[in-house]
Amino acid sequence: MENQYFNLSDYVEQMALLLDLAIKDEYRDEVVANFERIRAIAQLVDSFPLPEDVEVAPVFEP
């Protein structure tokens, strides 16, 4: 499902209410900006196709 319109400012406000998290007005713009960065990174990761036979590793070993 692709959603072309997603208002991050509204999302931050709604999640703050849901989590009972007070975000001061002077920090709100930067919180929204960080979520914009997160969305850009997530879109990059999500756009990478994975083969159907890929399985999750049970243990991460660097």
N, CA, C and O atoms as a GROMACS GRO file, in nm:
protein
  248
    1MET      N    1   0.085  -0.119   0.000
    1MET     CA    2   0.000   0.000   0.000
    1MET      C    3   0.089   0.124   0.000
    1MET      O    4   0.178   0.138   0.084
    2GLU      N    5   0.064   0.211  -0.093
    2GLU     CA    6   0.142   0.333  -0.103
    2GLU      C    7   0.056   0.452  -0.066
    2GLU      O    8  -0.055   0.469  -0.117
    3ASN      N    9   0.107   0.535   0.023
    3ASN     CA   10   0.036   0.654   0.065
    3ASN      C   11   0.122   0.774   0.026
    3ASN      O   12   0.225   0.799   0.087
    4GLN      N   13   0.079   0.848  -0.075
    4GLN     CA   14   0.156   0.962  -0.124
    4GLN      C   15   0.150   1.080  -0.027
    4GLN      O   16   0.244   1.159  -0.020
    5TYR      N   17   0.039   1.091   0.048
    5TYR     CA   18   0.024   1.204   0.140
    5TYR      C   19   0.025   1.152   0.282
    5TYR      O   20  -0.062   1.074   0.322
    6PHE      N   21   0.123   1.194   0.357
    6PHE     CA   22   0.132   1.158   0.497
    6PHE      C   23   0.190   1.277   0.570
    6PHE      O   24   0.306   1.312   0.549
    7ASN      N   25   0.111   1.341   0.654
    7ASN     CA   26   0.154   1.461   0.724
    7ASN      C   27   0.231   1.422   0.850
    7ASN      O   28   0.173   1.377   0.949
    8LEU      N   29   0.361   1.440   0.844
    8LEU     CA   30   0.445   1.401   0.958
    8LEU      C   31   0.422   1.487   1.081
    8LEU      O   32   0.435   1.440   1.193
    9SER      N   33   0.388   1.611   1.060
    9SER     CA   34   0.361   1.699   1.174
    9SER      C   35   0.239   1.648   1.252
    9SER      O   36   0.240   1.645   1.375
   10ASP      N   37   0.136   1.609   1.179
   10ASP     CA   38   0.017   1.552   1.244
   10ASP      C   39   0.050   1.421   1.313
   10ASP      O   40   0.003   1.393   1.423
   11TYR      N   41   0.133   1.339   1.247
   11TYR     CA   42   0.174   1.211   1.305
   11TYR      C   43   0.246   1.232   1.437
   11TYR      O   44   0.216   1.165   1.536
   12VAL      N   45   0.342   1.324   1.440
   12VAL     CA   46   0.417   1.350   1.563
   12VAL      C   47   0.323   1.397   1.673
   12VAL      O   48   0.334   1.353   1.788
   13GLU      N   49   0.231   1.484   1.639
   13GLU     CA   50   0.136   1.533   1.739
   13GLU      C   51   0.048   1.420   1.792
   13GLU      O   52   0.026   1.410   1.913
   14GLN      N   53  -0.003   1.336   1.702
   14GLN     CA   54  -0.091   1.226   1.744
   14GLN      C   55  -0.016   1.122   1.827
   14GLN      O   56  -0.069   1.073   1.927
   15MET      N   57   0.106   1.089   1.787
   15MET     CA   58   0.184   0.991   1.864
   15MET      C   59   0.224   1.047   2.000
   15MET      O   60   0.231   0.972   2.098
   16ALA      N   61   0.252   1.175   2.007
   16ALA     CA   62   0.284   1.237   2.136
   16ALA      C   63   0.164   1.227   2.230
   16ALA      O   64   0.179   1.199   2.349
   17LEU      N   65   0.045   1.248   2.177
   17LEU     CA   66  -0.076   1.234   2.259
   17LEU      C   67  -0.096   1.089   2.302
   17LEU      O   68  -0.128   1.061   2.417
   18LEU      N   69  -0.077   0.998   2.208
   18LEU     CA   70  -0.098   0.856   2.237
   18LEU      C   71   0.000   0.806   2.343
   18LEU      O   72  -0.037   0.727   2.430
   19LEU      N   73   0.124   0.854   2.336
   19LEU     CA   74   0.227   0.810   2.430
   19LEU      C   75   0.234   0.896   2.556
   19LEU      O   76   0.315   0.871   2.645
   20ASP      N   77   0.149   0.997   2.562
   20ASP     CA   78   0.149   1.093   2.673
   20ASP      C   79   0.289   1.154   2.687
   20ASP      O   80   0.346   1.159   2.796
   21LEU      N   81   0.342   1.199   2.573
   21LEU     CA   82   0.476   1.254   2.566
   21LEU      C   83   0.466   1.403   2.534
   21LEU      O   84   0.415   1.442   2.429
   22ALA      N   85   0.514   1.484   2.624
   22ALA     CA   86   0.509   1.629   2.603
   22ALA      C   87   0.630   1.671   2.519
   22ALA      O   88   0.744   1.650   2.560
   23ILE      N   89   0.604   1.730   2.404
   23ILE     CA   90   0.712   1.782   2.319
   23ILE      C   91   0.701   1.934   2.323
   23ILE      O   92   0.600   1.991   2.282
   24LYS      N   93   0.804   1.996   2.373
   24LYS     CA   94   0.802   2.142   2.382
   24LYS      C   95   0.797   2.203   2.242
   24LYS      O   96   0.852   2.148   2.147
   25ASP      N   97   0.731   2.317   2.232
   25ASP     CA   98   0.715   2.384   2.103
   25ASP      C   99   0.848   2.412   2.034
   25ASP      O  100   0.858   2.403   1.911
   26GLU      N  101   0.951   2.446   2.112
   26GLU     CA  102   1.080   2.479   2.051
   26GLU      C  103   1.150   2.356   1.992
   26GLU      O  104   1.244   2.370   1.914
   27TYR      N  105   1.105   2.235   2.027
   27TYR     CA  106   1.165   2.112   1.975
   27TYR      C  107   1.081   2.045   1.866
   27TYR      O  108   1.130   1.959   1.794
   28ARG      N  109   0.956   2.085   1.855
   28ARG     CA  110   0.863   2.016   1.764
   28ARG      C  111   0.912   2.014   1.619
   28ARG      O  112   0.903   1.910   1.553
   29ASP      N  113   0.962   2.126   1.568
   29ASP     CA  114   1.007   2.131   1.428
   29ASP      C  115   1.123   2.035   1.404
   29ASP      O  116   1.130   1.972   1.298
   30GLU      N  117   1.213   2.024   1.499
   30GLU     CA  118   1.327   1.932   1.484
   30GLU      C  119   1.283   1.786   1.495
   30GLU      O  120   1.340   1.699   1.428
   31VAL      N  121   1.184   1.758   1.578
   31VAL     CA  122   1.131   1.621   1.587
   31VAL      C  123   1.070   1.582   1.453
   31VAL      O  124   1.093   1.472   1.404
   32VAL      N  125   0.992   1.672   1.394
   32VAL     CA  126   0.932   1.646   1.262
   32VAL      C  127   1.041   1.629   1.157
   32VAL      O  128   1.031   1.540   1.072
   33ALA      N  129   1.145   1.711   1.162
   33ALA     CA  130   1.256   1.701   1.065
   33ALA      C  131   1.325   1.565   1.078
   33ALA      O  132   1.364   1.505   0.978
   34ASN      N  133   1.341   1.517   1.201
   34ASN     CA  134   1.403   1.385   1.220
   34ASN      C  135   1.315   1.274   1.164
   34ASN      O  136   1.366   1.178   1.108
   35PHE      N  137   1.184   1.287   1.178
   35PHE     CA  138   1.095   1.187   1.119
   35PHE      C  139   1.099   1.193   0.966
   35PHE      O  140   1.080   1.090   0.901
   36GLU      N  141   1.122   1.310   0.909
   36GLU     CA  142   1.139   1.320   0.764
   36GLU      C  143   1.265   1.244   0.721
   36GLU      O  144   1.264   1.176   0.619
   37ARG      N  145   1.372   1.256   0.799
   37ARG     CA  146   1.495   1.182   0.769
   37ARG      C  147   1.472   1.031   0.782
   37ARG      O  148   1.518   0.954   0.699
   38ILE      N  149   1.401   0.991   0.887
   38ILE     CA  150   1.370   0.850   0.908
   38ILE      C  151   1.289   0.796   0.790
   38ILE      O  152   1.315   0.685   0.743
   39ARG      N  153   1.192   0.873   0.743
   39ARG     CA  154   1.110   0.829   0.630
   39ARG      C  155   1.195   0.812   0.504
   39ARG      O  156   1.177   0.716   0.430
   40ALA      N  157   1.287   0.904   0.480
   40ALA     CA  158   1.373   0.894   0.362
   40ALA      C  159   1.460   0.769   0.369
   40ALA      O  160   1.477   0.700   0.268
   41ILE      N  161   1.515   0.740   0.486
   41ILE     CA  162   1.597   0.620   0.502
   41ILE      C  163   1.512   0.494   0.487
   41ILE      O  164   1.554   0.399   0.421
   42ALA      N  165   1.394   0.493   0.545
   42ALA     CA  166   1.305   0.377   0.536
   42ALA      C  167   1.262   0.352   0.392
   42ALA      O  168   1.252   0.236   0.350
   43GLN      N  169   1.237   0.458   0.316
   43GLN     CA  170   1.199   0.440   0.176
   43GLN      C  171   1.314   0.378   0.096
   43GLN      O  172   1.291   0.295   0.009
   44LEU      N  173   1.436   0.418   0.126
   44LEU     CA  174   1.552   0.361   0.059
   44LEU      C  175   1.564   0.212   0.091
   44LEU      O  176   1.584   0.130   0.000
   45VAL      N  177   1.552   0.176   0.218
   45VAL     CA  178   1.561   0.036   0.258
   45VAL      C  179   1.445  -0.044   0.198
   45VAL      O  180   1.464  -0.155   0.149
   46ASP      N  181   1.326   0.012   0.202
   46ASP     CA  182   1.208  -0.057   0.152
   46ASP      C  183   1.210  -0.076   0.000
   46ASP      O  184   1.146  -0.168  -0.051
   47SER      N  185   1.282   0.008  -0.070
   47SER     CA  186   1.284  -0.001  -0.217
   47SER      C  187   1.380  -0.110  -0.266
   47SER      O  188   1.379  -0.143  -0.385
   48PHE      N  189   1.461  -0.167  -0.178
   48PHE     CA  190   1.556  -0.271  -0.216
   48PHE      C  191   1.483  -0.405  -0.224
   48PHE      O  192   1.432  -0.453  -0.123
   49PRO      N  193   1.477  -0.465  -0.343
   49PRO     CA  194   1.403  -0.592  -0.357
   49PRO      C  195   1.479  -0.708  -0.294
   49PRO      O  196   1.601  -0.719  -0.307
   50LEU      N  197   1.406  -0.795  -0.228
   50LEU     CA  198   1.464  -0.915  -0.169
   50LEU      C  199   1.409  -1.037  -0.241
   50LEU      O  200   1.290  -1.042  -0.273
   51PRO      N  201   1.494  -1.135  -0.266
   51PRO     CA  202   1.444  -1.258  -0.327
   51PRO      C  203   1.348  -1.330  -0.233
   51PRO      O  204   1.354  -1.313  -0.111
   52GLU      N  205   1.259  -1.409  -0.289
   52GLU     CA  206   1.159  -1.481  -0.209
   52GLU      C  207   1.220  -1.584  -0.114
   52GLU      O  208   1.161  -1.616  -0.011
   53ASP      N  209   1.339  -1.636  -0.148
   53ASP     CA  210   1.398  -1.743  -0.068
   53ASP      C  211   1.487  -1.693   0.046
   53ASP      O  212   1.553  -1.773   0.112
   54VAL      N  213   1.491  -1.564   0.070
   54VAL     CA  214   1.572  -1.508   0.179
   54VAL      C  215   1.502  -1.535   0.312
   54VAL      O  216   1.382  -1.514   0.326
   55GLU      N  217   1.582  -1.583   0.408
   55GLU     CA  218   1.528  -1.612   0.541
   55GLU      C  219   1.596  -1.523   0.645
   55GLU      O  220   1.711  -1.482   0.626
   56VAL      N  221   1.527  -1.495   0.751
   56VAL     CA  222   1.582  -1.413   0.859
   56VAL      C  223   1.687  -1.493   0.935
   56VAL      O  224   1.666  -1.611   0.963
   57ALA      N  225   1.798  -1.431   0.967
   57ALA     CA  226   1.902  -1.499   1.044
   57ALA      C  227   1.858  -1.507   1.190
   57ALA      O  228   1.812  -1.407   1.245
   58PRO      N  229   1.871  -1.623   1.253
   58PRO     CA  230   1.829  -1.635   1.392
   58PRO      C  231   1.918  -1.558   1.488
   58PRO      O  232   1.872  -1.517   1.595
   59VAL      N  233   2.045  -1.537   1.450
   59VAL     CA  234   2.140  -1.466   1.535
   59VAL      C  235   2.222  -1.372   1.448
   59VAL      O  236   2.268  -1.411   1.340
   60PHE      N  237   2.240  -1.250   1.494
   60PHE     CA  238   2.323  -1.155   1.420
   60PHE      C  239   2.468  -1.176   1.460
   60PHE      O  240   2.502  -1.172   1.578
   61GLU      N  241   2.553  -1.200   1.360
   61GLU     CA  242   2.696  -1.217   1.385
   61GLU      C  243   2.770  -1.123   1.292
   61GLU      O  244   2.774  -1.148   1.171
   62PRO      N  245   2.830  -1.016   1.344
   62PRO     CA  246   2.902  -0.921   1.257
   62PRO      C  247   3.028  -0.981   1.197
   62PRO      O  248   3.099  -0.914   1.122
   0.00000   0.00000   0.00000
